[in-house]
Amino acid sequence: MSELHDLPALALRDALARGEVSAREVTEHFLRRIDALNPGLSSFVTVTHDDALRAADHADRLLASGVAVGPLHGMPLAHKDLTDVAGVRTTLGTAALEPAVAQKDAPLASVLRRSGAISLGKTQVPEFGLSCYSENSIAPPARNPLDPRLSPAGSSGGSATAVAARMIPFAPGTDGGGSVRIPAAATGLVGLKPNRGRVPSGSGQADLGQFVVAGPLAHSAADAGLLLDALVREPNYRPTSAASRYPGTYVDAALRAEGRFRIGVSTVSPFSGAEEFAGGLDLDSAAVDSFHAGIRLLQGAGHDVVDADLTYDSRYHEAFQLVWTAGLATAAFPPEREERLMDITRVLRRRALGRSTADLAGAVDVLRQFEYDTIRQYARYDMILTPAVAMTPRPIGWYTDADGDTDYLRQCRYSPYTSMVNVCGLPAVTVPTLRLPDGLSMSVQLIGRPGEEAQLLAVSAQIEALRQ
């Protein structure tokens, strides 16, 4: 057998199910990887050695007893430090609040624990998960395994680093504006944002804009499908979710890699019309090259790839920021600790506090109309292809070396293609298409019709096969 960390997640799952390797052996192996690699990459903020080994021993006893076990039995993973895991502290990436030891699992951690997965710890995030990088004031910044001088992006950047460095085989992330897809693109992974409400363990209706949903970070479409199958295993009571039309599992869709589709391509971003970006939102040469590589790969797979004539409401930028950050206005901080907030959080909180209920209602109306108009345009195609991000991964500190407003605008320039998908509630995936001479990876984004995660995984697998 190959080194355990080199195995695809699907192969490792099968080896565990057949008893070829024990959950204890797997857990010990990946904990050693974390102990060796994390000091240089700062992916984990908390490693739960003892809890993980106890869970592994329990998993081995269950398998030996012959009882039915879950689909991820004995599989190691980790959670963002925004997700409560029973008995483990949650910092939310902030110094403005005391870390709290969770009394019970959050729904996301709970559904994966019931599937048999074993959590090895908590991973680095930006403060409150607000930003598309993974730096905060309580722990060292997460670093990109492809070049540790660079950011793995965020907000699931610590988890992306852990997967990319093979400290864990895959991981769940949460995506409210690109927080799974952006770090996947920065670190050379597949990152899938499911349809709004698809994952009952996520928070697809808990935030004001109904932006956030949990999704997988993985090395391949098949491994992403394996994790997604576990995430959706329990009944879905979310009325905002479009039913999947695929009769099989998501891992099956990726392994079959079937289908030929009409794919509209566009580099237009809804941020382009904002006054703040009057000078334009330029793609760097690597983003352009990876986008063209994606077009060629899709054409090589037999898809009908056509230019998409898309337009977006110029009010999007301001409306999205207002709704995305509205929760900061009601967040309670001890007065003596509010000064410990990072600059971008202070700026966005001050702005949120200055908005009226009429401002907020108006922004929600803009985004609901944006959702309708955008889905209507996308409906002419089976999928939409965009760049994943506009630039190569940014250096550590690139966002935070200026004031909060500059920080936010830099985030919009780096990732101008992802948040619109959350506003529309559609499924989307980022998949690598180009390896640069310096070893960095660049990706494209595919946006699917409502409920068509299976199609996205199938096409991602086709791209992977042609890249080999």
C-alpha positions as CSV (number, residue, x, y, z in Angstrom):
1,M,0.0,0.0,0.0
2,S,1.2,3.6,-0.7
3,E,1.8,6.0,2.1
4,L,-1.5,6.6,3.7
5,H,-1.4,10.3,3.1
6,D,-0.8,9.7,-0.6
7,L,-3.9,7.6,-1.1
8,P,-7.0,9.3,-2.6
9,A,-9.7,9.7,0.1
10,L,-11.9,7.2,-1.7
11,A,-9.1,4.5,-1.6
12,L,-8.4,5.2,2.0
13,R,-12.1,4.9,2.9
14,D,-12.2,1.5,1.1
15,A,-9.1,0.3,2.9
16,L,-10.6,1.2,6.2
17,A,-13.9,-0.5,5.3
18,R,-12.0,-3.7,4.3
19,G,-10.0,-3.7,7.5
20,E,-6.7,-3.4,5.6
21,V,-5.7,-0.6,7.9
22,S,-7.2,0.4,11.3
23,A,-8.7,3.8,12.2
24,R,-6.0,4.0,14.9
25,E,-3.2,3.5,12.4
26,V,-4.8,6.1,10.1
27,T,-5.3,8.6,12.8
28,E,-1.8,8.2,14.2
29,H,-0.4,8.6,10.8
30,F,-2.1,11.9,10.0
31,L,-1.5,13.3,13.5
32,R,2.2,12.7,12.8
33,R,1.9,14.5,9.5
34,I,0.3,17.5,11.3
35,D,2.9,17.5,14.0
36,A,5.7,17.6,11.4
37,L,4.2,20.0,8.9
38,N,2.0,22.4,10.9
39,P,4.8,24.4,12.5
40,G,5.8,25.7,9.0
41,L,2.3,26.1,7.6
42,S,0.1,27.1,10.5
43,S,-2.9,25.3,9.2
44,F,-4.2,24.1,12.6
45,V,-4.8,26.3,15.6
46,T,-5.9,23.4,17.7
47,V,-4.9,19.7,17.3
48,T,-7.0,17.3,19.3
49,H,-4.7,14.3,19.6
50,D,-6.3,12.6,22.5
51,D,-9.9,13.1,21.4
52,A,-9.0,11.8,17.9
53,L,-7.2,8.7,19.2
54,R,-10.1,7.8,21.5
55,A,-12.5,8.2,18.6
56,A,-10.3,6.0,16.4
57,D,-10.2,3.2,19.0
58,H,-14.0,3.4,19.3
59,A,-14.2,3.2,15.5
60,D,-12.1,0.1,15.4
61,R,-14.2,-1.6,18.1
62,L,-17.4,-0.8,16.1
63,L,-15.9,-2.3,12.9
64,A,-14.8,-5.4,14.8
65,S,-18.2,-5.9,16.3
66,G,-19.8,-6.2,12.9
67,V,-22.4,-3.5,13.3
68,A,-23.2,-1.2,10.4
69,V,-20.8,1.8,10.2
70,G,-21.1,5.1,8.5
71,P,-19.8,6.0,5.0
72,L,-16.7,7.9,6.3
73,H,-15.9,5.3,9.1
74,G,-12.4,6.1,10.5
75,M,-11.7,8.9,8.0
76,P,-9.7,11.9,9.4
77,L,-10.7,15.5,8.7
78,A,-10.7,18.8,10.5
79,H,-13.1,21.7,11.0
80,K,-12.7,25.5,10.5
81,D,-12.3,27.3,13.8
82,L,-15.8,28.8,13.2
83,T,-17.5,25.4,13.7
84,D,-18.3,24.1,17.2
85,V,-16.9,20.7,18.0
86,A,-17.9,19.3,21.4
87,G,-15.2,19.6,24.0
88,V,-13.0,21.8,21.8
89,R,-12.5,25.5,22.0
90,T,-13.8,27.8,19.3
91,T,-11.9,31.1,18.8
92,L,-13.8,32.4,15.7
93,G,-10.4,33.8,14.8
94,T,-10.8,36.8,17.1
95,A,-9.0,38.3,20.1
96,A,-12.1,40.4,20.9
97,L,-13.9,37.4,22.5
98,E,-12.7,34.8,24.9
99,P,-12.5,31.3,23.2
100,A,-15.4,29.1,24.3
101,V,-15.2,25.4,24.7
102,A,-18.2,24.0,22.8
103,Q,-20.8,22.0,24.8
104,K,-22.0,20.2,21.7
105,D,-21.3,19.7,18.1
106,A,-22.5,22.2,15.6
107,P,-24.8,20.6,12.9
108,L,-21.9,20.4,10.4
109,A,-19.6,18.6,12.9
110,S,-22.5,16.4,14.1
111,V,-23.5,15.0,10.7
112,L,-19.8,14.2,9.9
113,R,-19.3,12.5,13.3
114,R,-22.4,10.4,12.7
115,S,-20.9,9.4,9.3
116,G,-17.9,8.0,11.1
117,A,-15.4,10.7,10.4
118,I,-12.8,11.6,13.0
119,S,-11.9,15.2,13.6
120,L,-8.2,15.9,14.2
121,G,-8.6,19.6,15.2
122,K,-9.6,23.1,14.2
123,T,-8.1,25.1,11.4
124,Q,-7.1,28.7,10.9
125,V,-9.6,31.3,9.7
126,P,-9.9,35.1,9.3
127,E,-11.7,37.0,12.1
128,F,-15.3,35.7,12.1
129,G,-14.7,34.2,8.6
130,L,-15.2,37.6,7.0
131,S,-12.3,37.7,4.6
132,C,-10.8,35.7,1.7
133,Y,-7.5,35.2,3.5
134,S,-6.7,33.2,6.7
135,E,-4.8,35.7,8.9
136,N,-5.9,37.0,12.3
137,S,-4.4,38.4,15.5
138,I,-4.6,35.2,17.6
139,A,-2.4,32.7,15.7
140,P,0.2,32.7,12.9
141,P,-1.3,33.0,9.4
142,A,-2.0,29.9,7.4
143,R,0.5,29.5,4.6
144,N,0.1,28.0,1.1
145,P,1.9,24.6,0.8
146,L,2.7,25.5,-2.9
147,D,4.8,28.5,-1.6
148,P,4.7,29.3,2.1
149,R,5.4,33.0,1.4
150,L,1.9,33.1,0.0
151,S,-1.6,33.0,1.4
152,P,-3.8,30.0,0.9
153,A,-6.7,32.5,0.7
154,G,-9.8,32.0,2.8
155,S,-11.9,31.9,4.7
156,S,-11.4,28.1,4.6
157,G,-7.6,28.7,4.1
158,G,-6.4,26.7,7.1
159,S,-8.5,23.7,5.9
160,A,-7.2,24.1,2.3
161,T,-3.6,24.1,3.6
162,A,-4.2,21.0,5.6
163,V,-5.7,19.1,2.6
164,A,-3.1,20.4,0.1
165,A,-0.2,19.4,2.4
166,R,-1.9,16.0,2.9
167,M,-2.2,16.5,6.7
168,I,-5.8,15.3,6.1
169,P,-7.3,13.6,3.0
170,F,-10.2,16.1,2.7
171,A,-12.1,18.7,4.7
172,P,-15.4,20.5,4.9
173,G,-15.4,24.2,4.5
174,T,-18.1,26.8,4.6
175,D,-18.7,29.2,1.7
176,G,-20.5,32.5,2.1
177,G,-18.8,34.5,-0.6
178,G,-16.3,32.0,-2.1
179,S,-14.7,30.7,1.1
180,V,-14.4,27.1,-0.2
181,R,-13.8,27.9,-3.8
182,I,-11.2,30.6,-3.4
183,P,-8.8,28.7,-1.1
184,A,-9.2,25.6,-3.3
185,A,-8.1,27.7,-6.3
186,A,-5.1,29.1,-4.4
187,T,-3.9,25.6,-3.3
188,G,-4.7,23.5,-6.3
189,L,-7.7,21.6,-4.9
190,V,-11.3,21.0,-6.0
191,G,-13.6,23.2,-4.0
192,L,-17.4,22.7,-4.3
193,K,-20.1,25.1,-3.1
194,P,-23.4,23.2,-3.1
195,N,-26.8,24.7,-3.9
196,R,-28.4,26.9,-1.3
197,G,-29.8,24.7,1.4
198,R,-28.3,21.5,-0.1
199,V,-26.4,20.7,3.1
200,P,-28.6,20.5,6.2
201,S,-25.5,20.7,8.4
202,G,-24.5,24.0,6.9
203,S,-26.0,27.4,7.6
204,G,-27.7,28.1,4.4
205,Q,-30.6,30.0,6.1
206,A,-28.9,31.1,9.3
207,D,-27.3,34.3,7.8
208,L,-29.3,37.2,6.6
209,G,-28.6,36.9,3.0
210,Q,-28.8,33.0,3.0
211,F,-25.3,33.0,1.5
212,V,-23.5,30.3,3.5
213,V,-23.4,26.6,2.8
214,A,-20.9,23.9,3.7
215,G,-19.0,22.1,1.0
216,P,-15.9,19.9,0.4
217,L,-12.3,20.7,-0.2
218,A,-10.5,17.7,-1.8
219,H,-7.8,16.6,-4.2
220,S,-10.2,15.3,-6.8
221,A,-13.8,15.4,-7.9
222,A,-14.4,11.9,-6.7
223,D,-13.1,12.7,-3.2
224,A,-15.2,15.8,-3.1
225,G,-18.2,13.7,-4.1
226,L,-17.4,11.3,-1.3
227,L,-17.5,14.0,1.3
228,L,-20.6,15.7,-0.2
229,D,-22.4,12.4,0.0
230,A,-21.8,12.3,3.7
231,L,-22.8,16.0,4.1
232,V,-26.2,15.4,2.5
233,R,-26.8,12.0,4.0
234,E,-29.4,13.2,6.5
235,P,-32.9,14.5,5.6
236,N,-32.9,18.0,4.1
237,Y,-35.5,20.2,5.5
238,R,-34.3,23.4,3.7
239,P,-37.1,24.8,1.5
240,T,-34.5,26.9,-0.4
241,S,-32.8,23.8,-1.8
242,A,-33.5,22.6,-5.4
243,A,-33.8,18.8,-5.5
244,S,-31.0,16.9,-7.3
245,R,-32.1,15.2,-10.4
246,Y,-29.2,12.7,-10.3
247,P,-30.4,9.3,-9.2
248,G,-27.0,8.1,-7.8
249,T,-24.4,9.3,-5.4
250,Y,-22.2,12.3,-6.0
251,V,-19.1,10.1,-5.9
252,D,-20.7,8.0,-8.6
253,A,-21.3,11.1,-10.7
254,A,-17.6,12.0,-10.5
255,L,-16.5,8.5,-11.3
256,R,-18.8,8.1,-14.3
257,A,-17.8,11.6,-15.5
258,E,-20.6,11.6,-18.1
259,G,-22.4,14.3,-20.0
260,R,-21.8,16.9,-22.7
261,F,-23.1,20.4,-22.0
262,R,-23.6,23.9,-23.4
263,I,-21.2,26.1,-21.4
264,G,-21.2,29.9,-21.5
265,V,-17.9,31.6,-20.8
266,S,-17.5,35.1,-19.4
267,T,-14.9,37.2,-17.6
268,V,-17.5,39.9,-16.6
269,S,-17.8,40.5,-12.9
270,P,-20.6,42.2,-11.0
271,F,-17.9,44.3,-9.3
272,S,-16.9,45.8,-12.6
273,G,-19.6,48.5,-12.6
274,A,-18.9,49.8,-9.1
275,E,-17.4,53.2,-8.7
276,E,-14.6,51.9,-6.6
277,F,-13.4,49.8,-9.5
278,A,-13.8,52.5,-12.2
279,G,-10.2,51.6,-13.3
280,G,-11.3,48.1,-14.2
281,L,-10.8,44.7,-12.7
282,D,-7.9,43.2,-14.6
283,L,-7.0,39.6,-14.8
284,D,-3.3,38.8,-14.4
285,S,-1.6,36.7,-17.1
286,A,-1.9,33.5,-15.0
287,A,-5.6,34.0,-14.6
288,V,-6.0,34.6,-18.3
289,D,-3.9,31.5,-19.2
290,S,-5.8,29.2,-16.8
291,F,-9.1,30.5,-18.1
292,H,-8.1,29.7,-21.7
293,A,-6.7,26.4,-20.6
294,G,-10.1,25.6,-19.1
295,I,-11.9,26.5,-22.4
296,R,-9.5,24.2,-24.3
297,L,-10.1,21.3,-21.8
298,L,-13.8,21.7,-22.0
299,Q,-13.7,21.7,-25.7
300,G,-11.5,18.7,-25.7
301,A,-14.1,16.9,-23.5
302,G,-16.7,17.6,-26.2
303,H,-18.7,20.4,-24.7
304,D,-20.3,23.2,-26.7
305,V,-18.3,26.2,-25.3
306,V,-19.8,29.6,-26.3
307,D,-19.3,33.2,-25.3
308,A,-22.0,34.4,-22.8
309,D,-23.2,37.9,-23.0
310,L,-23.8,38.7,-19.3
311,T,-24.6,42.0,-17.6
312,Y,-24.8,42.7,-13.8
313,D,-26.5,45.4,-11.7
314,S,-23.9,48.1,-10.8
315,R,-25.4,48.3,-7.3
316,Y,-24.2,44.8,-6.5
317,H,-21.0,45.8,-4.7
318,E,-22.5,48.1,-2.1
319,A,-25.6,45.9,-1.6
320,F,-23.5,42.7,-1.1
321,Q,-21.2,44.4,1.4
322,L,-24.1,45.8,3.4
323,V,-25.9,42.4,3.7
324,W,-22.8,40.3,4.2
325,T,-21.6,42.4,7.1
326,A,-25.0,43.3,8.7
327,G,-24.5,40.8,11.5
328,L,-21.5,42.9,12.8
329,A,-24.0,45.6,13.9
330,T,-25.6,43.2,16.4
331,A,-22.5,41.4,17.6
332,A,-21.8,41.9,21.3
333,F,-18.2,42.7,22.3
334,P,-17.0,43.6,25.8
335,P,-16.2,47.4,25.5
336,E,-12.7,46.9,26.7
337,R,-12.0,44.2,24.0
338,E,-13.6,45.8,21.0
339,E,-10.3,47.6,20.3
340,R,-8.8,44.1,19.7
341,L,-10.8,43.7,16.5
342,M,-8.8,43.6,13.3
343,D,-8.9,46.9,11.3
344,I,-11.2,45.5,8.6
345,T,-13.7,44.2,11.2
346,R,-13.7,47.6,12.9
347,V,-14.3,49.4,9.6
348,L,-17.1,47.1,8.5
349,R,-18.7,47.1,11.9
350,R,-18.7,50.9,12.1
351,R,-20.2,51.0,8.6
352,A,-22.9,48.4,9.6
353,L,-23.8,50.3,12.7
354,G,-24.3,53.4,10.6
355,R,-26.9,51.8,8.2
356,S,-30.6,52.2,8.7
357,T,-33.2,49.4,8.5
358,A,-34.3,51.0,5.3
359,D,-30.7,50.8,3.9
360,L,-30.6,47.1,4.8
361,A,-34.0,46.4,3.3
362,G,-33.1,48.2,0.1
363,A,-29.9,46.2,-0.2
364,V,-31.8,42.9,0.3
365,D,-34.2,44.0,-2.5
366,V,-31.2,44.7,-4.8
367,L,-29.7,41.3,-4.2
368,R,-33.0,39.4,-4.7
369,Q,-33.5,41.2,-8.0
370,F,-29.9,40.4,-8.8
371,E,-30.5,36.8,-8.1
372,Y,-33.6,36.7,-10.4
373,D,-31.8,38.6,-13.3
374,T,-28.6,36.5,-13.1
375,I,-30.3,33.1,-13.0
376,R,-32.5,34.2,-15.9
377,Q,-29.4,35.0,-18.0
378,Y,-27.5,31.8,-16.9
379,A,-30.5,29.7,-17.9
380,R,-29.5,30.0,-21.5
381,Y,-26.7,27.6,-20.7
382,D,-26.1,24.4,-18.8
383,M,-23.1,25.9,-17.0
384,I,-21.2,29.2,-16.8
385,L,-17.4,29.2,-16.9
386,T,-15.5,32.1,-15.2
387,P,-12.0,32.5,-13.9
388,A,-11.8,31.2,-10.3
389,V,-9.8,34.2,-9.1
390,A,-8.2,37.2,-10.9
391,M,-4.6,36.8,-9.6
392,T,-2.1,34.3,-8.5
393,P,-2.1,33.7,-4.7
394,R,-1.2,36.9,-2.7
395,P,1.7,37.3,-0.3
396,I,1.1,36.9,3.4
397,G,0.2,40.3,4.7
398,W,-0.9,41.7,1.3
399,Y,-4.4,42.4,2.5
400,T,-3.6,43.6,6.1
401,D,-0.7,46.0,5.5
402,A,-3.2,48.9,4.8
403,D,-6.4,50.2,6.2
404,G,-9.6,48.2,6.4
405,D,-11.2,49.8,3.3
406,T,-8.1,49.0,1.2
407,D,-8.1,45.4,2.6
408,Y,-11.7,44.9,1.5
409,L,-11.2,46.3,-2.0
410,R,-8.1,44.1,-2.5
411,Q,-10.2,41.1,-1.6
412,C,-12.8,42.1,-4.2
413,R,-10.0,42.5,-6.8
414,Y,-8.6,39.1,-6.0
415,S,-11.9,37.2,-6.1
416,P,-14.5,39.1,-8.1
417,Y,-16.3,36.0,-9.4
418,T,-17.5,34.0,-6.4
419,S,-19.8,36.0,-4.1
420,M,-22.4,36.4,-6.9
421,V,-22.9,32.7,-6.8
422,N,-23.8,32.7,-3.1
423,V,-26.3,35.5,-3.7
424,C,-27.9,33.4,-6.4
425,G,-27.8,30.2,-4.3
426,L,-26.4,28.2,-7.2
427,P,-23.9,25.4,-7.0
428,A,-20.3,26.1,-8.2
429,V,-17.0,24.4,-8.3
430,T,-13.4,25.5,-8.8
431,V,-11.1,23.0,-10.5
432,P,-7.4,23.4,-11.4
433,T,-6.6,23.8,-15.1
434,L,-3.0,25.1,-15.1
435,R,0.2,24.5,-13.2
436,L,2.6,27.4,-13.4
437,P,6.4,27.0,-13.9
438,D,6.9,28.1,-10.2
439,G,4.6,25.3,-9.0
440,L,1.6,27.5,-8.3
441,S,-1.8,26.3,-9.4
442,M,-4.6,28.3,-11.2
443,S,-8.2,27.3,-11.6
444,V,-11.5,28.0,-13.3
445,Q,-15.0,28.2,-11.8
446,L,-18.0,26.3,-13.2
447,I,-21.4,27.5,-12.1
448,G,-24.2,25.0,-12.4
449,R,-28.0,25.1,-12.7
450,P,-30.0,24.8,-9.5
451,G,-29.4,21.5,-7.8
452,E,-26.8,20.2,-10.4
453,E,-23.8,19.5,-8.2
454,A,-23.6,16.0,-9.9
455,Q,-23.0,17.6,-13.3
456,L,-20.3,19.9,-11.9
457,L,-18.5,17.0,-10.4
458,A,-18.7,15.0,-13.6
459,V,-17.3,17.9,-15.7
460,S,-14.6,18.5,-13.1
461,A,-13.6,14.8,-13.4
462,Q,-13.4,15.2,-17.2
463,I,-11.1,18.2,-16.8
464,E,-8.9,16.2,-14.4
465,A,-8.7,13.3,-16.8
466,L,-7.6,15.5,-19.7
467,R,-5.0,17.3,-17.6
468,Q,-3.2,14.1,-16.7
